[in-house]
Amino acid sequence: MESGIGISNNPSIDPTNESTITQFEFKENERISYEDALTKTTFGKFNYFAIFICGMSLAAALLESMGIGFVIPVAQCDLQLTHSDKGVLSAVAFIGIIVSSHLWGFLADTMGRRTILLPSLFGTFISTVFSSLGNNFWTFAVLRFLSGFFISGASTTVYSYLSEFHNPNARSRAIMAASSIFGLGGLLMPAIAWLVMSSSWSFGIPLIGITYKPWRLFLVVSGLPDLICAISFLFLPESPKYLLSQGRQEEAIAILQSVYHINTGKKKENLNISAFIEEQDDLESRDQLENNMQEGFSRIFRKIYNQTAPLFMGDFLKRTVIACILQFGILFTANGMYLFFPDILNRIAMHIEQSGGNYTATICDAVHETRIDIDDILASNDKGSCDMKLDISAFEHTLILEVLYALGFILIGFLINAVGKLAVLVSVFIICGLCGIAVVFTTIPLLSIYLYAILLLCGLAVPVVNASTVDLFPTHLRAMSVSISLMMGRIGSVFGSNLIASMIEYNCGATFLISGISLIYIWAFKIHSQHMSTECDDPNY
């Protein structure tokens, strides 16, 4: 026998035979960890396509929830919107997102990522198209709620889907790349709105009793990313990690081999995997699914309660309250005031035109003097007095705001490690808050617009607060703490948009003062949370 080599004398096994070598390679890689398998698929065309589609799905969520700000000013007569109606329409998509987020998360964990992404995106597109045909407030509101309800499934699932196709070394890079595409969606939103809504054509559809105008087309165009992503996911596979967690190893192997083939151009069979080393989280996921199927929703609610309750007990209670107050206060202004940004810019432009260019009024004077009372218009049967389109300045300055957001995130990324999260938050809150107060007293139109825009930049604090929240909680509570605080932030968006809608026409100054003063006030909560975060340096956390 040859020493040190260990080649069998069995004549049926010829080490020079190619099929035998393949057999030995197959057995050598017979059991492999999922992360190692992802590494072997390499990073290539499949990954780039998945990143692009997932990023577009996130951008679609932005268009669905925030694009309504361009629609409300020009749809108020067609839908006979009162001031309170405008607040409801501004918030209703957020309400749909809030009420469905836990449901979609549960379904994605139990039924599959792709299985949820497809109906979520198709459902969003269908709801959006039908909402563009709405002929009254309630029909439109219900369909916008459904759009938010469905898009929540995509926005909460794409992160899991994308991360499960990348190993730990590439995962963060992939998610950041998808987030960059999401940011690009914010930049494109005002550009798309301008391209579609800057014209004044219309035609009647007697069958459903509506006049089809550019704002209705804008809704359809805003929904096209949903349709494109849904069709794309028809050609993308289910997450192999999910399949593996359900014990469907053969399907997971086949998908990874296809990814390997797309990325490398080599034969699928060259990726030799016969079985995975089962990890503890896969076994736990499978057991959890079986228990959920057996015990139903009572177990699910109990599990959610057991994960959430500790956040509202003992020392964690103060930390949770602080995180929730911060997110509520930030998004109250960042989203609530943003949804009326195009409308107010349009009113400033209208007031300048009405005054013959001799504009010396404040932003609130412009709002008051261009107020449209839908009840008076309906009573006089003079709908022509409010058939308007958005001034180009509304699109231009919204685009500038999105550019400022992008630059702000880049600047914070460079500074945060050098100056710390507390300094960043204090700076954002104080600068934005002071601008919110100053805008009430400014009579220079361009300056008032930029003060308003800087007020809205308080949204830059959201990811910083998320990072701070993570520091305040032990590992097993961090994900839930961020989820709860962001939920409160979305509630702040709903509350803010409705309060602002009810106040902006008759108490405009108070609206800006509340936003500005609240931002200056809540930075004190962050100082307190920074003090508590020093208590979380326990090695057991």
ChimeraX attribute file (.defattr): number of C-alpha atoms within 10 A of each C-alpha:
attribute: neighborCount
match mode: 1-to-1
recipient: residues
	/A:1	8
	/A:2	8
	/A:3	6
	/A:4	6
	/A:5	7
	/A:6	8
	/A:7	12
	/A:8	12
	/A:9	10
	/A:10	7
	/A:11	7
	/A:12	8
	/A:13	13
	/A:14	14
	/A:15	14
	/A:16	8
	/A:17	10
	/A:18	10
	/A:19	12
	/A:20	14
	/A:21	14
	/A:22	15
	/A:23	12
	/A:24	13
	/A:25	15
	/A:26	17
	/A:27	13
	/A:28	13
	/A:29	16
	/A:30	14
	/A:31	16
	/A:32	16
	/A:33	14
	/A:34	23
	/A:35	16
	/A:36	11
	/A:37	22
	/A:38	22
	/A:39	16
	/A:40	16
	/A:41	24
	/A:42	19
	/A:43	19
	/A:44	14
	/A:45	15
	/A:46	20
	/A:47	20
	/A:48	15
	/A:49	13
	/A:50	20
	/A:51	25
	/A:52	20
	/A:53	24
	/A:54	29
	/A:55	28
	/A:56	24
	/A:57	29
	/A:58	28
	/A:59	26
	/A:60	30
	/A:61	29
	/A:62	19
	/A:63	24
	/A:64	23
	/A:65	24
	/A:66	19
	/A:67	22
	/A:68	22
	/A:69	20
	/A:70	27
	/A:71	24
	/A:72	22
	/A:73	23
	/A:74	20
	/A:75	20
	/A:76	21
	/A:77	24
	/A:78	18
	/A:79	19
	/A:80	18
	/A:81	21
	/A:82	18
	/A:83	18
	/A:84	16
	/A:85	20
	/A:86	27
	/A:87	24
	/A:88	21
	/A:89	27
	/A:90	31
	/A:91	30
	/A:92	25
	/A:93	28
	/A:94	24
	/A:95	21
	/A:96	21
	/A:97	26
	/A:98	20
	/A:99	14
	/A:100	18
	/A:101	22
	/A:102	16
	/A:103	13
	/A:104	26
	/A:105	18
	/A:106	12
	/A:107	15
	/A:108	23
	/A:109	17
	/A:110	21
	/A:111	15
	/A:112	20
	/A:113	29
	/A:114	22
	/A:115	17
	/A:116	21
	/A:117	29
	/A:118	21
	/A:119	16
	/A:120	24
	/A:121	30
	/A:122	20
	/A:123	21
	/A:124	31
	/A:125	28
	/A:126	18
	/A:127	23
	/A:128	28
	/A:129	20
	/A:130	17
	/A:131	23
	/A:132	19
	/A:133	21
	/A:134	22
	/A:135	16
	/A:136	15
	/A:137	18
	/A:138	13
	/A:139	14
	/A:140	20
	/A:141	21
	/A:142	18
	/A:143	23
	/A:144	30
	/A:145	24
	/A:146	24
	/A:147	31
	/A:148	30
	/A:149	27
	/A:150	29
	/A:151	33
	/A:152	29
	/A:153	29
	/A:154	32
	/A:155	24
	/A:156	20
	/A:157	25
	/A:158	25
	/A:159	19
	/A:160	18
	/A:161	24
	/A:162	21
	/A:163	19
	/A:164	19
	/A:165	27
	/A:166	22
	/A:167	20
	/A:168	13
	/A:169	10
	/A:170	16
	/A:171	15
	/A:172	13
	/A:173	14
	/A:174	24
	/A:175	20
	/A:176	13
	/A:177	17
	/A:178	26
	/A:179	20
	/A:180	18
	/A:181	21
	/A:182	23
	/A:183	20
	/A:184	17
	/A:185	23
	/A:186	24
	/A:187	19
	/A:188	16
	/A:189	22
	/A:190	24
	/A:191	16
	/A:192	17
	/A:193	22
	/A:194	20
	/A:195	12
	/A:196	18
	/A:197	24
	/A:198	16
	/A:199	13
	/A:200	12
	/A:201	9
	/A:202	10
	/A:203	9
	/A:204	11
	/A:205	11
	/A:206	8
	/A:207	6
	/A:208	10
	/A:209	11
	/A:210	16
	/A:211	14
	/A:212	16
	/A:213	20
	/A:214	21
	/A:215	24
	/A:216	21
	/A:217	17
	/A:218	22
	/A:219	25
	/A:220	20
	/A:221	18
	/A:222	24
	/A:223	24
	/A:224	17
	/A:225	22
	/A:226	31
	/A:227	20
	/A:228	17
	/A:229	22
	/A:230	25
	/A:231	14
	/A:232	15
	/A:233	19
	/A:234	13
	/A:235	8
	/A:236	16
	/A:237	17
	/A:238	21
	/A:239	22
	/A:240	25
	/A:241	24
	/A:242	25
	/A:243	20
	/A:244	22
	/A:245	23
	/A:246	20
	/A:247	16
	/A:248	13
	/A:249	19
	/A:250	15
	/A:251	16
	/A:252	23
	/A:253	22
	/A:254	16
	/A:255	19
	/A:256	24
	/A:257	24
	/A:258	21
	/A:259	26
	/A:260	27
	/A:261	20
	/A:262	19
	/A:263	17
	/A:264	16
	/A:265	11
	/A:266	13
	/A:267	12
	/A:268	18
	/A:269	14
	/A:270	13
	/A:271	22
	/A:272	21
	/A:273	22
	/A:274	15
	/A:275	16
	/A:276	20
	/A:277	11
	/A:278	16
	/A:279	12
	/A:280	10
	/A:281	10
	/A:282	18
	/A:283	15
	/A:284	13
	/A:285	18
	/A:286	18
	/A:287	14
	/A:288	16
	/A:289	17
	/A:290	14
	/A:291	13
	/A:292	15
	/A:293	13
	/A:294	10
	/A:295	11
	/A:296	11
	/A:297	11
	/A:298	9
	/A:299	15
	/A:300	16
	/A:301	11
	/A:302	11
	/A:303	11
	/A:304	12
	/A:305	11
	/A:306	11
	/A:307	15
	/A:308	16
	/A:309	11
	/A:310	15
	/A:311	21
	/A:312	13
	/A:313	12
	/A:314	9
	/A:315	12
	/A:316	19
	/A:317	13
	/A:318	16
	/A:319	25
	/A:320	23
	/A:321	16
	/A:322	21
	/A:323	26
	/A:324	24
	/A:325	18
	/A:326	27
	/A:327	28
	/A:328	25
	/A:329	23
	/A:330	29
	/A:331	28
	/A:332	29
	/A:333	31
	/A:334	25
	/A:335	25
	/A:336	27
	/A:337	26
	/A:338	25
	/A:339	29
	/A:340	23
	/A:341	22
	/A:342	24
	/A:343	20
	/A:344	23
	/A:345	27
	/A:346	24
	/A:347	25
	/A:348	28
	/A:349	20
	/A:350	17
	/A:351	22
	/A:352	17
	/A:353	12
	/A:354	13
	/A:355	12
	/A:356	8
	/A:357	10
	/A:358	10
	/A:359	17
	/A:360	14
	/A:361	18
	/A:362	18
	/A:363	25
	/A:364	26
	/A:365	18
	/A:366	22
	/A:367	22
	/A:368	16
	/A:369	15
	/A:370	17
	/A:371	12
	/A:372	17
	/A:373	16
	/A:374	19
	/A:375	13
	/A:376	11
	/A:377	16
	/A:378	12
	/A:379	9
	/A:380	9
	/A:381	10
	/A:382	13
	/A:383	15
	/A:384	9
	/A:385	10
	/A:386	17
	/A:387	14
	/A:388	14
	/A:389	18
	/A:390	23
	/A:391	19
	/A:392	15
	/A:393	15
	/A:394	22
	/A:395	25
	/A:396	15
	/A:397	19
	/A:398	22
	/A:399	18
	/A:400	15
	/A:401	22
	/A:402	21
	/A:403	16
	/A:404	16
	/A:405	22
	/A:406	17
	/A:407	12
	/A:408	16
	/A:409	17
	/A:410	11
	/A:411	11
	/A:412	18
	/A:413	12
	/A:414	11
	/A:415	14
	/A:416	15
	/A:417	10
	/A:418	10
	/A:419	11
	/A:420	12
	/A:421	20
	/A:422	18
	/A:423	13
	/A:424	17
	/A:425	22
	/A:426	19
	/A:427	16
	/A:428	21
	/A:429	27
	/A:430	21
	/A:431	19
	/A:432	26
	/A:433	28
	/A:434	19
	/A:435	24
	/A:436	30
	/A:437	22
	/A:438	18
	/A:439	27
	/A:440	21
	/A:441	14
	/A:442	18
	/A:443	16
	/A:444	14
	/A:445	20
	/A:446	12
	/A:447	13
	/A:448	22
	/A:449	20
	/A:450	16
	/A:451	23
	/A:452	26
	/A:453	26
	/A:454	22
	/A:455	30
	/A:456	27
	/A:457	24
	/A:458	26
	/A:459	24
	/A:460	21
	/A:461	25
	/A:462	18
	/A:463	12
	/A:464	19
	/A:465	23
	/A:466	19
	/A:467	13
	/A:468	19
	/A:469	23
	/A:470	18
	/A:471	20
	/A:472	25
	/A:473	24
	/A:474	17
	/A:475	12
	/A:476	10
	/A:477	17
	/A:478	17
	/A:479	14
	/A:480	17
	/A:481	26
	/A:482	22
	/A:483	16
	/A:484	18
	/A:485	23
	/A:486	22
	/A:487	19
	/A:488	23
	/A:489	25
	/A:490	24
	/A:491	20
	/A:492	27
	/A:493	29
	/A:494	26
	/A:495	20
	/A:496	27
	/A:497	29
	/A:498	23
	/A:499	18
	/A:500	27
	/A:501	26
	/A:502	19
	/A:503	17
	/A:504	20
	/A:505	19
	/A:506	14
	/A:507	13
	/A:508	19
	/A:509	20
	/A:510	16
	/A:511	24
	/A:512	26
	/A:513	19
	/A:514	15
	/A:515	27
	/A:516	26
	/A:517	18
	/A:518	19
	/A:519	27
	/A:520	19
	/A:521	14
	/A:522	21
	/A:523	20
	/A:524	15
	/A:525	16
	/A:526	22
	/A:527	16
	/A:528	13
	/A:529	22
	/A:530	18
	/A:531	12
	/A:532	17
	/A:533	17
	/A:534	11
	/A:535	11
	/A:536	14
	/A:537	13
	/A:538	8
	/A:539	6
	/A:540	7
	/A:541	12
